[in-house]
Amino acid sequence: MGTRRGGQWRVWPVVIVTAVVGGLSACSSEGPPVAEAEPTGAHDVQASPTPTYLDQVGPDGLIHGKTLTQLSGEVAYECLVDRGWVDLQFRDDGSISGETPEEQQDAYNSDWDACSAEAEAAYPFPEVTEKSLRERYDLEVENRECLMDAGYTISEPPSVDVWIDQVNGRSAGVWLPYGEVMASSTFDSTKLSALYEACPDPAMRVILP
């Protein structure tokens, strides 16, 4: 029997969901044992070399129309294929899925770790700053309005200072509108792509330091 492996590929320190602060995500993933970070705050994120792609980030926070998740996923996928894992599927959202036989699992896991490191090196996350956190907060508040217009109930946002404290781990939980949507008992995952189209997730943006 093959073992289901795969799931959404994410570079980290990802996300206050994939885009500004490491480890805080509104979505879950199953998959190869990527070293999925425990939720961390801005004070825990290690400084990376200045990414070389920053001058390519557009006004929408994308890089030539793609998210960091998509770009890093492409790197990881190509790396895995080069190592012989040709039966994997790469999706437009940057996710990688597939099955591997039990007897090949250790080899696959080792290659996954190597390819995840290659993807992270290719697309490291920019430095998290006070400015980028405050901009991310504003985007989350705007996103709340969009999601509510789409029919979802989202709790009132905390103040920006409280929210930054949440991100930095000084209070429980982090207020994320998409997190509340996905946790809802009425959430239909088949409509997620259309919802992202109508209300882009701030996590998918690169926010410059």
Backbone as a printed PyTorch tensor [residue, N CA C, xyz], in Angstrom:
tensor([[[  0.8410,  -1.2000,   0.0000],
         [  0.0000,   0.0000,   0.0000],
         [  0.8750,   1.2480,   0.0000]],

        [[  0.4780,   2.2230,  -0.7750],
         [  1.2020,   3.4850,  -0.7560],
         [  0.7310,   4.3460,   0.3880]],

        [[  1.6120,   5.1670,   0.8360],
         [  1.2560,   6.0940,   1.9140],
         [  0.9960,   7.4660,   1.3330]],

        [[ -0.1180,   8.0300,   1.7040],
         [ -0.4560,   9.3580,   1.2020],
         [  0.5240,  10.3630,   1.7720]],

        [[  1.2100,  11.0390,   0.8910],
         [  2.1120,  12.0850,   1.3290],
         [  1.7740,  13.3370,   0.5390]],

        [[  2.2480,  14.4370,   0.9540],
         [  2.0150,  15.6490,   0.1950],
         [  1.1960,  16.6100,   0.9860]],

        [[  0.6420,  17.5970,   0.3370],
         [ -0.0990,  18.6250,   1.0190],
         [  0.4830,  19.9530,   0.6400]],

        [[ -0.0220,  20.9760,   1.2410],
         [  0.4380,  22.2840,   0.8070],
         [  1.8820,  22.5120,   1.1760]],

        [[  2.6620,  22.8550,   0.1660],
         [  4.0650,  23.1780,   0.3980],
         [  4.1320,  24.5950,   0.9180]],

        [[  4.9090,  24.8330,   1.9530],
         [  5.0420,  26.1870,   2.4700],
         [  6.4820,  26.4480,   2.8270]],

        [[  6.9410,  27.6030,   2.4500],
         [  8.2660,  27.9880,   2.8870],
         [  8.0730,  28.6000,   4.2380]],

        [[  9.0150,  28.5370,   5.0300],
         [  8.8500,  29.1810,   6.3080],
         [ 10.1270,  29.8860,   6.6410]],

        [[ 10.2260,  30.8070,   7.5590],
         [  9.2530,  31.0090,   8.6020],
         [  8.0130,  31.6380,   8.0490]],

        [[  7.0670,  30.8450,   7.7160],
         [  5.9440,  31.3040,   7.0010],
         [  4.8540,  31.7730,   7.8340]],

        [[  4.2590,  32.4430,   7.1920],
         [  2.9370,  32.7340,   7.3440],
         [  2.6290,  33.2870,   8.6610]],

        [[  2.3490,  34.4180,   8.7810],
         [  1.2390,  34.6370,   9.5720],
         [  0.2790,  34.3390,   8.6040]],

        [[  0.3110,  33.6560,   7.8160],
         [  0.0260,  32.5940,   7.0030],
         [  0.7200,  32.7340,   5.7320]],

        [[  1.5000,  32.3440,   5.4610],
         [  2.3600,  32.4070,   4.3590],
         [  2.8600,  33.7050,   3.9950]],

        [[  2.8940,  34.6440,   4.7360],
         [  3.6450,  35.7350,   4.2040],
         [  4.3390,  36.6700,   5.0890]],

        [[  4.1810,  36.7790,   6.2940],
         [  5.0180,  37.7720,   6.9330],
         [  5.7450,  37.2400,   8.1150]],

        [[  5.0720,  36.4890,   8.9410],
         [  5.7190,  36.0440,  10.1520],
         [  5.7190,  34.5400,  10.1610]],

        [[  6.6830,  33.9310,  10.7190],
         [  6.7960,  32.4970,  10.6790],
         [  5.7840,  31.7710,  11.5200]],

        [[  5.2950,  30.6630,  10.9390],
         [  4.6060,  29.6910,  11.7210],
         [  3.1490,  29.8710,  12.0000]],

        [[  2.5380,  30.9900,  11.7330],
         [  1.1330,  31.1590,  12.0640],
         [  0.3280,  31.0020,  10.7990]],

        [[ -0.5280,  29.9960,  10.7610],
         [ -1.2130,  29.7070,   9.5200],
         [ -2.6880,  29.4930,   9.7260]],

        [[ -3.4550,  29.9640,   8.7730],
         [ -4.8870,  29.7530,   8.8300],
         [ -5.2700,  28.4320,   8.2150]],

        [[ -4.3680,  27.7770,   7.5430],
         [ -4.7160,  26.5370,   6.8990],
         [ -3.8390,  25.4230,   7.4250]],

        [[ -4.3110,  24.2030,   7.2350],
         [ -3.5380,  23.0580,   7.6950],
         [ -3.0800,  22.2870,   6.4790]],

        [[ -2.1250,  21.4110,   6.6860],
         [ -1.6580,  20.6110,   5.5650],
         [ -1.2540,  19.2490,   6.0660]],

        [[ -1.4620,  18.2660,   5.2030],
         [ -0.9440,  16.9510,   5.4830],
         [  0.2200,  16.7560,   4.5620]],

        [[  1.1820,  15.9610,   4.9320],
         [  2.1970,  15.7500,   3.9450],
         [  3.4990,  15.2530,   4.4740]],

        [[  4.4670,  15.2310,   3.5930],
         [  5.7930,  14.7920,   3.9650],
         [  6.2730,  15.6110,   5.1470]],

        [[  7.1350,  15.0420,   5.9360],
         [  7.4830,  15.6890,   7.1900],
         [  8.3320,  16.9270,   7.0040]],

        [[  7.7260,  17.9400,   6.3790],
         [  8.3820,  19.2260,   6.3380],
         [  8.4600,  19.6890,   7.7700]],

        [[  9.5380,  20.3090,   8.1290],
         [  9.6890,  20.7580,   9.5070],
         [  8.7480,  21.9170,   9.7430]],

        [[  7.4900,  21.5940,   9.9560],
         [  6.4650,  22.6090,  10.1410],
         [  6.7170,  23.2980,  11.4610]],

        [[  6.9360,  24.5830,  11.4220],
         [  7.3040,  25.3060,  12.6370],
         [  6.1340,  25.4250,  13.5890]],

        [[  6.4320,  25.3710,  14.8640],
         [  5.4220,  25.7120,  15.8500],
         [  5.1580,  27.2020,  15.7520]],

        [[  3.9300,  27.6470,  16.1100],
         [  3.6580,  29.0740,  16.0330],
         [  4.6920,  29.8910,  16.7810]],

        [[  5.2210,  30.8770,  16.0890],
         [  6.2240,  31.7300,  16.6860],
         [  5.8890,  33.1640,  16.3860]],

        [[  6.4850,  34.0550,  17.0890],
         [  6.2310,  35.4620,  16.8560],
         [  7.4050,  36.1150,  16.1680]],

        [[  7.2560,  37.4070,  15.9490],
         [  8.2880,  38.1350,  15.2210],
         [  9.6240,  38.0770,  15.9390]],

        [[  9.5790,  38.0000,  17.2780],
         [ 10.8350,  37.9990,  18.0090],
         [ 11.5800,  36.6920,  17.8720]],

        [[ 10.8930,  35.6380,  17.3610],
         [ 11.5240,  34.3420,  17.2090],
         [ 12.0910,  34.1290,  15.8160]],

        [[ 11.7190,  34.9720,  14.8620],
         [ 12.1370,  34.7550,  13.4930],
         [ 13.5900,  35.1610,  13.3190]],

        [[ 14.3840,  34.2400,  12.8070],
         [ 15.7970,  34.5180,  12.6110],
         [ 15.9880,  35.3640,  11.3540]],

        [[ 16.8650,  36.3240,  11.4330],
         [ 17.1280,  37.1740,  10.2870],
         [ 17.7480,  36.3480,   9.1640]],

        [[ 17.2420,  36.5390,   7.9580],
         [ 17.7650,  35.8480,   6.7960],
         [ 18.5160,  36.8430,   5.9330]],

        [[ 19.3700,  36.3350,   5.0540],
         [ 19.9940,  37.2580,   4.0990],
         [ 18.9010,  37.9910,   3.3340]],

        [[ 19.1640,  39.2230,   2.9540],
         [ 18.1560,  39.9920,   2.2370],
         [ 17.7730,  39.2490,   0.9620]],

        [[ 16.4820,  38.9080,   0.7970],
         [ 16.0680,  38.1810,  -0.4090],
         [ 16.3620,  39.0010,  -1.6600]],

        [[ 16.7510,  38.3280,  -2.7090],
         [ 17.1060,  39.0160,  -3.9470],
         [ 15.8890,  39.3590,  -4.7870]],

        [[ 14.7170,  38.8510,  -4.4150],
         [ 13.5290,  39.0510,  -5.2340],
         [ 12.7130,  40.2840,  -4.8310]],

        [[ 13.1250,  41.0060,  -3.8010],
         [ 12.2900,  42.0750,  -3.2620],
         [ 11.9690,  43.1520,  -4.2930]],

        [[ 12.9100,  43.4240,  -5.2010],
         [ 12.6460,  44.4520,  -6.2040],
         [ 11.6790,  43.9650,  -7.2810]],

        [[ 11.2740,  42.6950,  -7.2060],
         [ 10.3150,  42.1520,  -8.1680],
         [  8.9030,  42.0650,  -7.5970]],

        [[  8.7360,  42.4650,  -6.3330],
         [  7.4230,  42.3960,  -5.6920],
         [  6.5420,  43.5250,  -6.2210]],

        [[  5.3710,  43.1640,  -6.7190],
         [  4.4530,  44.1470,  -7.2750],
         [  3.5850,  44.7930,  -6.2170]],

        [[  2.7530,  45.7580,  -6.6060],
         [  1.8510,  46.4350,  -5.6650],
         [  0.8790,  45.4880,  -4.9690]],

        [[  0.6050,  44.3410,  -5.6070],
         [ -0.3060,  43.3570,  -5.0100],
         [  0.4060,  42.4120,  -4.0580]],

        [[  1.7120,  42.6330,  -3.8300],
         [  2.4600,  41.7670,  -2.9270],
         [  2.8670,  40.4460,  -3.5460]],

        [[  2.6940,  40.3130,  -4.8540],
         [  3.0700,  39.0840,  -5.5550],
         [  4.3430,  39.3130,  -6.3600]],

        [[  4.9650,  38.2110,  -6.7440],
         [  6.1850,  38.2630,  -7.5420],
         [  5.8380,  37.7470,  -8.9340]],

        [[  5.7220,  38.6660,  -9.8720],
         [  5.2900,  38.3040, -11.2230],
         [  3.9870,  37.4980, -11.1730]],

        [[  3.0960,  37.9260, -10.3080],
         [  1.7810,  37.2990, -10.2230],
         [  1.7200,  36.0310,  -9.3990]],

        [[  2.8110,  35.6550,  -8.7490],
         [  2.8270,  34.4180,  -7.9700],
         [  3.1700,  34.7070,  -6.5170]],

        [[  2.7000,  33.8300,  -5.6320],
         [  3.0220,  33.9390,  -4.2130],
         [  4.3350,  33.2290,  -3.9270]],

        [[  4.8940,  33.5130,  -2.7460],
         [  6.0930,  32.7840,  -2.3400],
         [  5.8040,  31.2940,  -2.2130]],

        [[  4.5890,  30.9480,  -1.7770],
         [  4.2210,  29.5480,  -1.6630],
         [  4.2830,  28.8600,  -3.0220]],

        [[  3.7590,  29.5260,  -4.0420],
         [  3.8040,  28.9430,  -5.3810],
         [  5.2400,  28.8170,  -5.8870]],

        [[  6.0290,  29.8790,  -5.7140],
         [  7.3880,  29.8720,  -6.2230],
         [  8.2630,  28.8500,  -5.5070]],

        [[  8.1560,  28.8070,  -4.1870],
         [  8.9630,  27.8370,  -3.4530],
         [  8.4880,  26.4230,  -3.7390]],

        [[  7.1590,  26.2620,  -3.9270],
         [  6.6320,  24.9530,  -4.2870],
         [  7.1830,  24.4600,  -5.6110]],

        [[  7.3210,  25.3810,  -6.5700],
         [  7.8910,  25.0050,  -7.8600],
         [  9.3250,  24.5080,  -7.7050]],

        [[ 10.1060,  25.2070,  -6.8640],
         [ 11.4880,  24.7920,  -6.6330],
         [ 11.5240,  23.4050,  -5.9900]],

        [[ 10.6860,  23.2050,  -4.9830],
         [ 10.6670,  21.9120,  -4.2900],
         [ 10.2360,  20.7890,  -5.2240]],

        [[  9.2130,  21.0710,  -6.0220],
         [  8.7030,  20.0510,  -6.9430],
         [  9.7650,  19.6560,  -7.9660]],

        [[ 10.3990,  20.6450,  -8.5790],
         [ 11.4300,  20.3480,  -9.5770],
         [ 12.5920,  19.5800,  -8.9560]],

        [[ 12.9320,  19.9350,  -7.7290],
         [ 14.0040,  19.2290,  -7.0230],
         [ 13.6340,  17.7660,  -6.7960]],

        [[ 12.4000,  17.5250,  -6.3700],
         [ 11.9540,  16.1570,  -6.1160],
         [ 11.9070,  15.3380,  -7.4080]],

        [[ 11.4320,  15.9600,  -8.4840],
         [ 11.3990,  15.2620,  -9.7710],
         [ 12.8120,  14.9230, -10.2240]],

        [[ 13.7380,  15.8540, -10.0540],
         [ 15.1380,  15.6020, -10.4210],
         [ 15.7220,  14.4440,  -9.6320]],

        [[ 15.2070,  14.2110,  -8.4400],
         [ 15.6950,  13.1180,  -7.6000],
         [ 14.9390,  11.8200,  -7.8640]],

        [[ 14.0550,  11.8450,  -8.8610],
         [ 13.4040,  10.6070,  -9.2780],
         [ 11.9680,  10.4320,  -8.8370]],

        [[ 11.4130,  11.3960,  -8.1150],
         [ 10.0300,  11.2770,  -7.6480],
         [  9.1070,  11.8890,  -8.6960]],

        [[  8.8650,  11.1290,  -9.7500],
         [  8.1750,  11.6640, -10.9280],
         [  6.6590,  11.5130, -10.8540]],

        [[  6.1390,  10.8370,  -9.8380],
         [  4.7010,  10.5920,  -9.7610],
         [  3.9680,  11.5990,  -8.8750]],

        [[  4.6630,  12.6540,  -8.4730],
         [  4.0240,  13.6700,  -7.6480],
         [  3.2180,  14.6220,  -8.5250]],

        [[  2.2420,  15.2650,  -7.9150],
         [  1.4350,  16.2530,  -8.6210],
         [  1.6750,  17.6310,  -8.0070]],

        [[  1.8750,  18.6030,  -8.8720],
         [  2.0520,  19.9860,  -8.4320],
         [  0.8170,  20.7720,  -8.8390]],

        [[  0.2420,  21.4930,  -7.8750],
         [ -0.9640,  22.2570,  -8.1590],
         [ -0.6500,  23.7500,  -8.2370]],

        [[ -1.5810,  24.4700,  -8.8100],
         [ -1.3760,  25.9040,  -9.0070],
         [ -1.1690,  26.6660,  -7.7010]],

        [[ -1.7070,  26.1390,  -6.5960],
         [ -1.5640,  26.8470,  -5.3200],
         [ -0.2100,  26.6010,  -4.6590]],

        [[  0.6510,  25.8110,  -5.3110],
         [  1.9660,  25.5310,  -4.7550],
         [  2.0240,  24.2430,  -3.9620]],

        [[  0.9060,  23.5170,  -3.9070],
         [  0.8980,  22.2780,  -3.1320],
         [  1.4520,  21.1240,  -3.9480]],

        [[  1.9770,  20.1480,  -3.2280],
         [  2.5400,  18.9490,  -3.8350],
         [  1.8710,  17.7500,  -3.1780]],

        [[  1.3980,  16.8180,  -3.9700],
         [  0.7580,  15.6420,  -3.3950],
         [  1.1550,  14.4110,  -4.1970]],

        [[  0.8680,  13.2580,  -3.6290],
         [  1.1960,  12.0140,  -4.3050],
         [  1.2720,  10.8800,  -3.3050]],

        [[  1.6990,   9.7380,  -3.7510],
         [  1.8370,   8.5690,  -2.8950],
         [  3.2090,   7.9490,  -3.1120]],

        [[  3.7450,   7.4070,  -2.0290],
         [  5.0180,   6.7010,  -2.1380],
         [  4.8880,   5.3530,  -1.4320]],

        [[  5.5010,   4.3160,  -1.9780],
         [  5.4580,   3.0100,  -1.3140],
         [  6.1340,   3.0790,   0.0530]],

        [[  5.6600,   2.2720,   0.9640],
         [  6.2100,   2.2510,   2.3280],
         [  7.7110,   2.0260,   2.3260]],

        [[  8.1840,   1.1530,   1.4520],
         [  9.6070,   0.8080,   1.4680],
         [ 10.4830,   1.9540,   0.9560]],

        [[  9.8780,   2.9410,   0.3150],
         [ 10.6420,   4.0840,  -0.1830],
         [ 10.4640,   5.3330,   0.6840]],

        [[  9.7390,   5.1750,   1.7790],
         [  9.3800,   6.3490,   2.5580],
         [ 10.5820,   7.0760,   3.1530]],

        [[ 11.5410,   6.3410,   3.6820],
         [ 12.7180,   6.9870,   4.2800],
         [ 13.4970,   7.7750,   3.2320]],

        [[ 13.6540,   7.1950,   2.0450],
         [ 14.3810,   7.8910,   0.9760],
         [ 13.6220,   9.1420,   0.5510]],

        [[ 12.3070,   9.0130,   0.4790],
         [ 11.4900,  10.1660,   0.0820],
         [ 11.5750,  11.2730,   1.1260]],

        [[ 11.4880,  10.8880,   2.3840],
         [ 11.5520,  11.8910,   3.4480],
         [ 12.8840,  12.6390,   3.4230]],

        [[ 13.9550,  11.9040,   3.1680],
         [ 15.2680,  12.5310,   3.1090],
         [ 15.3440,  13.5200,   1.9480]],

        [[ 14.8200,  13.1200,   0.7950],
         [ 14.8280,  14.0140,  -0.3630],
         [ 13.9080,  15.2120,  -0.1310]],

        [[ 12.7750,  14.9780,   0.5320],
         [ 11.8730,  16.0930,   0.8320],
         [ 12.5900,  17.1340,   1.6910]],

        [[ 13.3070,  16.6710,   2.7030],
         [ 14.0310,  17.6150,   3.5680],
         [ 15.0510,  18.4180,   2.7680]],

        [[ 15.7750,  17.7360,   1.8860],
         [ 16.7840,  18.4210,   1.0810],
         [ 16.1340,  19.4270,   0.1340]],

        [[ 15.0210,  19.0480,  -0.4660],
         [ 14.3520,  19.9330,  -1.4170],
         [ 13.6570,  21.0970,  -0.7120]],

        [[ 13.1820,  20.8580,   0.4920],
         [ 12.5820,  21.9630,   1.2400],
         [ 13.6460,  22.9940,   1.5940]],

        [[ 14.8370,  22.5290,   1.9210],
         [ 15.9350,  23.4490,   2.2300],
         [ 16.3290,  24.2340,   0.9840]],

        [[ 16.3170,  23.5830,  -0.1630],
         [ 16.6530,  24.2680,  -1.4210],
         [ 15.6170,  25.3420,  -1.7390]],

        [[ 14.3420,  25.0240,  -1.5150],
         [ 13.2820,  25.9980,  -1.7830],
         [ 13.3620,  27.1780,  -0.8310]],

        [[ 13.6520,  26.8930,   0.4300],
         [ 13.7750,  27.9620,   1.4200],
         [ 14.9420,  28.8810,   1.0830]],

        [[ 16.0320,  28.3010,   0.6100],
         [ 17.1910,  29.1080,   0.2450],
         [ 16.8960,  29.9740,  -0.9740]],

        [[ 16.0810,  29.4480,  -1.8780],
         [ 15.7560,  30.1930,  -3.0940],
         [ 14.8190,  31.3550,  -2.8060]],

        [[ 13.8950,  31.1510,  -1.8600],
         [ 12.9090,  32.1880,  -1.5560],
         [ 12.7780,  32.3860,  -0.0460]],

        [[ 13.8020,  32.9440,   0.5780],
         [ 13.7110,  33.2170,   2.0230],
         [ 12.7210,  34.3440,   2.2780]],

        [[ 12.1360,  34.3400,   3.4550],
         [ 11.1860,  35.3970,   3.7890],
         [ 11.9110,  36.6670,   4.1970]],

        [[ 11.3400,  37.7990,   3.8220],
         [ 11.9660,  39.0720,   4.2050],
         [ 11.8960,  39.2860,   5.7040]],

        [[ 12.7060,  40.1830,   6.1780],
         [ 12.7410,  40.5030,   7.6010],
         [ 11.3810,  41.0060,   8.0750]],

        [[ 10.9960,  40.5700,   9.2620],
         [  9.7620,  41.0500,   9.8760],
         [ 10.0740,  42.2980,  10.6870]],

        [[  9.3680,  43.3660,  10.4090],
         [  9.6080,  44.6300,  11.1010],
         [  8.3070,  45.1510,  11.6920]],

        [[  8.4150,  46.1620,  12.5260],
         [  7.2280,  46.8130,  13.0650],
         [  6.3510,  47.3330,  11.9270]],

        [[  6.9780,  47.9110,  10.9180],
         [  6.2320,  48.4370,   9.7710],
         [  5.4700,  47.3320,   9.0530]],

        [[  6.1380,  46.2030,   8.7970],
         [  5.4690,  45.1340,   8.0560],
         [  4.3500,  44.5050,   8.8770]],

        [[  4.5300,  44.4180,  10.1930],
         [  3.4600,  43.8920,  11.0370],
         [  2.2400,  44.7980,  11.0210]],

        [[  2.4500,  46.0920,  11.0900],
         [  1.3230,  47.0250,  11.0850],
         [  0.6130,  47.0200,   9.7320]],

        [[  1.3740,  46.8880,   8.6680],
         [  0.7500,  46.7930,   7.3480],
         [ -0.0510,  45.4980,   7.2300]],

        [[  0.4980,  44.4170,   7.7560],
         [ -0.2210,  43.1370,   7.7140],
         [ -1.5210,  43.2280,   8.5040]],

        [[ -1.4840,  43.8900,   9.6330],
         [ -2.6980,  44.0700,  10.4320],
         [ -3.7670,  44.8010,   9.6150]],

        [[ -3.3890,  45.8840,   8.9640],
         [ -4.3520,  46.6500,   8.1600],
         [ -4.9610,  45.7760,   7.0660]],

        [[ -4.1460,  44.9320,   6.4570],
         [ -4.6490,  44.0380,   5.4110],
         [ -5.6230,  43.0160,   5.9800]],

        [[ -5.3490,  42.5160,   7.1940],
         [ -6.2590,  41.5590,   7.8190],
         [ -7.6080,  42.2150,   8.1320]],

        [[ -7.5790,  43.4540,   8.5870],
         [ -8.8280,  44.1690,   8.8740],
         [ -9.6270,  44.3650,   7.5900]],

        [[ -8.9620,  44.7460,   6.5040],
         [ -9.6400,  44.8850,   5.2190],
         [-10.2000,  43.5370,   4.7580]],

        [[ -9.4300,  42.4860,   4.9670],
         [ -9.8620,  41.1530,   4.5660],
         [-11.1070,  40.7210,   5.3320]],

        [[-11.1910,  41.1040,   6.5950],
         [-12.3780,  40.7960,   7.3980],
         [-13.6380,  41.3600,   6.7450]],

        [[-13.5700,  42.6030,   6.2860],
         [-14.7320,  43.2310,   5.6610],
         [-15.1340,  42.4750,   4.4010]],

        [[-14.1400,  42.0750,   3.6080],
         [-14.4280,  41.3350,   2.3850],
         [-15.0890,  39.9940,   2.7010]],

        [[-14.5670,  39.2820,   3.6780],
         [-15.1230,  37.9780,   4.0310],
         [-16.5360,  38.1170,   4.6030]],

        [[-16.7700,  39.1720,   5.3550],
         [-18.1140,  39.3960,   5.8870],
         [-19.0870,  39.7220,   4.7580]],

        [[-18.6470,  40.4860,   3.7670],
         [-19.4840,  40.7630,   2.5970],
         [-19.8040,  39.4810,   1.8380]],

        [[-18.9030,  38.4920,   1.9420],
         [-19.1170,  37.2020,   1.2840],
         [-20.0030,  36.2760,   2.1150]],

        [[-20.4430,  36.7550,   3.2780],
         [-21.3930,  35.9810,   4.0780],
         [-20.8430,  35.3030,   5.3050]],

        [[-19.5790,  35.5270,   5.6290],
         [-18.9730,  34.8830,   6.7890],
         [-19.0320,  35.8060,   8.0020]],

        [[-19.1080,  35.2060,   9.1600],
         [-19.0980,  35.9530,  10.4170],
         [-17.6850,  35.9250,  10.9790]],

        [[-17.1240,  37.1010,  11.1610],
         [-15.7520,  37.2180,  11.6550],
         [-15.7720,  38.1080,  12.8930]],

        [[-15.0610,  37.7090,  13.9260],
         [-15.0520,  38.4700,  15.1700],
         [-14.4080,  39.8420,  14.9810]],

        [[-14.6750,  40.7260,  15.9170],
         [-14.0800,  42.0570,  15.8870],
         [-12.5600,  41.9510,  16.0300]],

        [[-11.8400,  42.7690,  15.2900],
         [-10.3800,  42.7140,  15.4140],
         [ -9.9070,  43.3350,  16.7210]],

        [[ -8.8190,  42.8330,  17.2640],
         [ -8.2010,  43.5090,  18.4090],
         [ -7.5270,  44.7830,  17.9140]],

        [[ -7.0270,  45.5770,  18.8190],
         [ -6.2390,  46.7370,  18.4110],
         [ -4.9460,  46.2460,  17.7690]],

        [[ -4.3080,  47.1150,  17.0140],
         [ -3.0750,  46.7150,  16.3470],
         [ -2.0090,  46.3230,  17.3650]],

        [[ -1.9410,  47.0280,  18.4980],
         [ -0.9250,  46.6920,  19.4930],
         [ -1.1910,  45.3370,  20.1320]],

        [[ -2.4600,  45.0450,  20.3920],
         [ -2.8130,  43.7250,  20.9410],
         [ -2.4970,  42.6390,  19.9210]],

        [[ -2.8010,  42.9180,  18.6710],
         [ -2.5410,  41.9240,  17.6240],
         [ -1.0510,  41.6270,  17.5080]],

        [[ -0.2430,  42.6550,  17.5550],
         [  1.2080,  42.4330,  17.4910],
         [  1.6730,  41.6430,  18.7070]],

        [[  1.0830,  41.8980,  19.8730],
         [  1.4030,  41.0910,  21.0530],
         [  1.0270,  39.6290,  20.8150]],

        [[ -0.1110,  39.3920,  20.1570],
         [ -0.5130,  38.0250,  19.8390],
         [  0.5270,  37.3630,  18.9400]],

        [[  0.9510,  38.0800,  17.9200],
         [  1.9500,  37.5450,  16.9980],
         [  3.2510,  37.2210,  17.7330]],

        [[  3.6070,  38.0830,  18.6590],
         [  4.8480,  37.8880,  19.3980],
         [  4.7080,  36.8940,  20.5480]],

        [[  3.5560,  36.2630,  20.6270],
         [  3.3720,  35.2090,  21.6120],
         [  3.1130,  35.6840,  23.0190]],

        [[  2.7490,  36.9590,  23.1520],
         [  2.5270,  37.4770,  24.4980],
         [  1.0690,  37.3570,  24.9370]],

        [[  0.2120,  36.8340,  24.0680],
         [ -1.1570,  36.5300,  24.4510],
         [ -1.6260,  35.3610,  23.6080]],

        [[ -2.6920,  34.7250,  24.0570],
         [ -3.1170,  33.4770,  23.4190],
         [ -3.7520,  33.7380,  22.0590]],

        [[ -3.3850,  32.9010,  21.0950],
         [ -4.0290,  32.9570,  19.7940],
         [ -3.6260,  34.1680,  18.9790]],

        [[ -3.9240,  34.1080,  17.7230],
         [ -3.6960,  35.2310,  16.8230],
         [ -4.9670,  35.4250,  16.0060]],

        [[ -5.4600,  36.6260,  15.9860],
         [ -6.6760,  36.9320,  15.2330],
         [ -6.3720,  36.9250,  13.7420]],

        [[ -6.9810,  35.9770,  13.0170],
         [ -6.8200,  35.8560,  11.5730],
         [ -8.1820,  35.5440,  10.9640]],

        [[ -8.7360,  36.4460,  10.1580],
         [-10.0540,  36.2050,   9.5740],
         [-10.1630,  34.8910,   8.8080]],

        [[ -9.1720,  34.5750,   8.0070],
         [ -9.2590,  33.3070,   7.2680],
         [ -9.1980,  32.1070,   8.2120]],

        [[ -8.5060,  32.2590,   9.3260],
         [ -8.4880,  31.1850,  10.3110],
         [ -9.8820,  30.9060,  10.8420]],

        [[-10.6570,  31.9790,  11.0800],
         [-12.0310,  31.8070,  11.5760],
         [-12.9270,  31.1920,  10.5080]],

        [[-12.7210,  31.5850,   9.2540],
         [-13.5050,  31.0070,   8.1680],
         [-13.2780,  29.5030,   8.0920]],

        [[-12.0060,  29.0930,   8.1260],
         [-11.6840,  27.6760,   7.9610],
         [-12.0790,  26.8450,   9.1770]],

        [[-12.1850,  27.5040,  10.3190],
         [-12.5900,  26.7800,  11.5320],
         [-14.1040,  26.6640,  11.6450]],

        [[-14.8260,  27.3630,  10.7880],
         [-16.2850,  27.3520,  10.8490],
         [-16.8390,  25.9890,  10.4570]],

        [[-17.8770,  25.5680,  11.1450],
         [-18.4910,  24.2680,  10.8500],
         [-19.1970,  24.2780,   9.4940]],

        [[-19.4600,  25.4550,   8.9560],
         [-20.1490,  25.5560,   7.6700],
         [-19.1830,  25.7860,   6.5040]],

        [[-17.8920,  25.8020,   6.7850],
         [-16.9260,  26.0920,   5.7340],
         [-16.8860,  24.9720,   4.7050]],

        [[-16.9590,  25.3480,   3.4450],
         [-16.9170,  24.3990,   2.3350],
         [-15.5740,  24.5700,   1.6250]],

        [[-14.6720,  23.6220,   1.8210],
         [-13.3210,  23.7460,   1.2730],
         [-13.3110,  23.7800,  -0.2530]],

        [[-14.3700,  23.2720,  -0.8800],
         [-14.4090,  23.2790,  -2.3400],
         [-14.5860,  24.6900,  -2.8880]],

        [[-14.9770,  25.6140,  -2.0290],
         [-15.1840,  26.9940,  -2.4640],
         [-14.0060,  27.8990,  -2.1190]],

        [[-12.9270,  27.3020,  -1.6050],
         [-11.8150,  28.1070,  -1.1280],
         [-11.1380,  28.8880,  -2.2540]],

        [[-10.9390,  28.2530,  -3.3960],
         [-10.2660,  28.9420,  -4.5010],
         [-11.0520,  30.1740,  -4.9330]],

        [[-12.3670,  30.0280,  -5.0330],
         [-13.2080,  31.1650,  -5.4170],
         [-13.1760,  32.2490,  -4.3460]],

        [[-13.1020,  31.8240,  -3.0870],
         [-13.0520,  32.7910,  -1.9940],
         [-11.7290,  33.5600,  -2.0090]],

        [[-10.6420,  32.8420,  -2.2560],
         [ -9.3410,  33.5080,  -2.3800],
         [ -9.3590,  34.5300,  -3.5180]],

        [[-10.0610,  34.1800,  -4.5860],
         [-10.1420,  35.0870,  -5.7360],
         [-10.8890,  36.3630,  -5.3560]],

        [[-11.9710,  36.2020,  -4.5990],
         [-12.7780,  37.3600,  -4.2070],
         [-12.1310,  38.1460,  -3.0770]],

        [[-11.5290,  37.4400,  -2.1400],
         [-10.9220,  38.0670,  -0.9620],
         [ -9.5090,  37.5180,  -0.7810]],

        [[ -8.5470,  38.0630,  -1.4860],
         [ -7.1760,  37.5310,  -1.3920],
         [ -6.6820,  37.5010,   0.0520]],

        [[ -6.0840,  36.3900,   0.4120],
         [ -5.5630,  36.2220,   1.7680],
         [ -4.3020,  37.0670,   1.9350]],

        [[ -4.2660,  37.9490,   2.9250],
         [ -3.0510,  38.7420,   3.1530],
         [ -1.8100,  37.8870,   3.3300]],

        [[ -2.0030,  36.6420,   3.7700],
         [ -0.8700,  35.7410,   3.9430],
         [ -0.1620,  35.4530,   2.6400]],

        [[ -0.8440,  35.6400,   1.5420],
         [ -0.2550,  35.3290,   0.2470],
         [  0.5890,  36.4870,  -0.2940]],

        [[  0.6280,  37.5740,   0.4220],
         [  1.3790,  38.7370,  -0.0390],
         [  2.7760,  38.7630,   0.5710]],

        [[  3.6980,  39.3130,  -0.1720],
         [  5.0010,  39.6470,   0.4010],
         [  4.8900,  41.0780,   0.8980]],

        [[  5.1520,  41.2860,   2.1630],
         [  5.1000,  42.6340,   2.7290],
         [  6.5350,  43.0790,   2.9740]],

        [[  6.9120,  44.1430,   2.3280],
         [  8.3000,  44.5880,   2.3890],
         [  8.6500,  45.1300,   3.7640]],

        [[  9.8900,  44.9100,   4.2010],
         [ 10.3100,  45.4070,   5.5250],
         [ 10.2180,  46.9150,   5.5940]]])
